Amino acid sequence: MSARRRLRSCGVVGALVLAACSSPTAESEGPSSDGSRDPAPSSTELFDIAERDPLPFPGYAIDRVTIAPLPPPGGSAAPEAPILTGWAAFDATLNSSILGGGSDAVSVAVSIDGEIVHQAAMGARVPDTFDAVGTTDKFRIASISKPITAITMLQLVEEGLIGLDDPIGSIVADAVGVSSPIAGVAEMTVRQLLTHISGFPQYESLFFRNQVGSCAEAAAIGVTRSLQGASFRYSNMNYCVLGMLIEQLTGQPYEQVVYERLLSPLGISGMRLAPTYDPGPGEVVHRSVPGRNYMEVLGAAGAWVASPTDLVTIFDSLDLDMPGWKPLEADTVTTMKTAVNDPLAPDRGYGMGLILYGGGAAGHTGTIESTHAMVLDRADNVTWAVTVSGENPSDTVRLAGIVDRALAAGGFFPG
């Protein structure tokens, strides 16, 4: 029985039954700061193959003053707050768990069987103001940019513009003006870049410590420095290079190609590669230390801004069980959802722009300064995305546990 049919069968009592036997619900990021762990209602652990992307940023000293209400006269008890149920309880849990921990804004979208059933946004679009965030506002999504780049690249593969195992290093080296790339770069393939087995080091300082001014400058360094072998190593360089390759193969700017081939067919607008500062209309302001340029350098690896509804729509387009336009053929999606980390566990690890959580669940996380985002397409045709402006939770993958608790608070119990 689909999640939608179970929803209808429980409509009288307002309960949404979500099958959770194969969807990841536990966390493996270690205990929280108070030593407690979130409950693990299923045997499938949730992990973040991308870890913290990037290295921790300087924190903020934010003074928050809580003014408690005076006790009622005569010592009488204050009236009890109403008991929340359904999506109101879901939203309240997100609010207390994320904004209550110090973040400035959070937004969420949930779909069932490809249909958006809930959207909510809480907090301030601009920190320390009364400018309320809306459900269509765009947040930084950081490394969730990688699935967007992967889908677009795989479309070019399907069309025969390049093969998954064709050497592409010389194309990129020529594009950045490097005539003699380091040994191994010329033989680099699309498949290696998509799955983070190209040999590129992580280059955290290069991308996040103002060492270069653009993705092209970073790539010029990447193709001239030694590679580190063909084992899995998560690196933004892989997707920076893929973005440049897309431009070389199509003769168009990367952003334009993504719009023409993916976003516009899905009816998505307002997304863009955003700068570190100067957000546009309808974009959330993320607190940023002055003088940084990581968004400009990340490019196709992590500079997109989007709403949770945008992310859910993109991920639902990869689920062949759901209705609507599909950007990729079924065989390509299967390849995209095959992990490279362990041959004995092809459904768990990193695929092509996707983190695979086992049991048919796939998604991605995104973490940069004052940004936590996660999208998850569960195995039961339920997809959700959460975007956060702020530093709570400290580990992005903990958003999964928060969403699980929110679903339980709303009465959306595993069936």
C-alpha positions, 0 to 999 in steps of 0.5 A: 500500500502506498504512503498516499493510500495509507494517508487517506485511510487514516484521514479521519484521525489525522494520522499519516502512516509512513512505512519506515521499515527500510528508511534510515532513521538512526544517526551515526554522528556520535552522541550529542553534546549532552551525551544523549543519543537520538532514538533509533527506531529502525535497523538502518543507520543514517550516515553522512559520507560527505562528513562536514563539508567543509572544515568547521568555520569560526562560530558566532557569539550570539547573546540571546536573552530570554524574558520569562513571564511573570507568575499570574496573580494569586499564584494560580496556574497559567492556562495550559498550552493547547496540545498540537497534532498533525503538521502543527506539531511537526512544525513546532518540533522543528522550531524548538529543535532547530531555532530553539538551538540558536539557528536563525531560520528553517524551512521544510517540504514533504512530498508523498508519492510525488505530491507536496503535502506540507511546506513550512518556514520559521524564523527570520529571512534576515538574522536579527530582524522581524523579516519572516522567512517564507516557504519559497525563499531560497537557502544555501544548499551547499553540497546538495548542489552535487546531485544537480550537477550529476544529473546534468552531466549524466544527461550529456552522457545519455546524449552521447556528448561524452562517455562515462569512461572517456578521458576528460582531463585534457579538456578541462586542463585546456579550459583553464590554460594548463598545457601540462597537467600532472600525470593521471589527469589526462586519463581522468573520467566522468565516472571517477569525478561523479563518484569521488574516485578521481584521486583529487585531494580534498582541497579544503583550504583551497576552496574555503580559505581565500586562496583562489577567486573562482572554481576555474582558478581552483581547477587550474591548481587541481590539475597540476598537483599530484593525485592521491590514488583511485580510492574514494575521497570526497572532494569538491574539486571533482564537482568544480571540474564537472561544472567546467566540463559541462560548459566545455561540452555544451558551449554554454554557461553551466548555470544556463545548461542546468536550467534548460535541462533540469530546472525549467522542465521541472517548473523550478525558478529562482535558483541560482549560483549565489555569491558569498554575500549580497543575496538577491530578492527572496534569498535568505541571509546566512551569517558570514564572516567578512572577507570570504569567497567560498561560494564563488570558488565552489561553483557547481560543487556547492554554490546553488541556493534553493527552497526545500520544495525545489529540492524535493521536486528534483529528487522526486524526479529521480524516483521512477515510482513517482509521476512526472517528468524524468530527467534521466533514463531508468538504467542511468538512475540505477547506475547513479544509485550504485555506491562505489565504496563497498562492492558488497553493499552497492546500496550504501555509500556514495553513488553518482552525486547521491548519498545512498543510505541503504534499503532504497533510500537516497539523498544528500547533505550540505554544510557550509558556514551558517548552513545545514541542508538535507534532502532524503528520498525514503524507500516508502515514496516519502521525500523531505528536505530541510534547509537551515540558516544557522549553526544548529544542528552542529552535524547536518545529518542530525536533521534526519533524527529531528525530522523523525521526531517531528513526524512522531510528534505529529502522529505520523507513526511508522506503519 
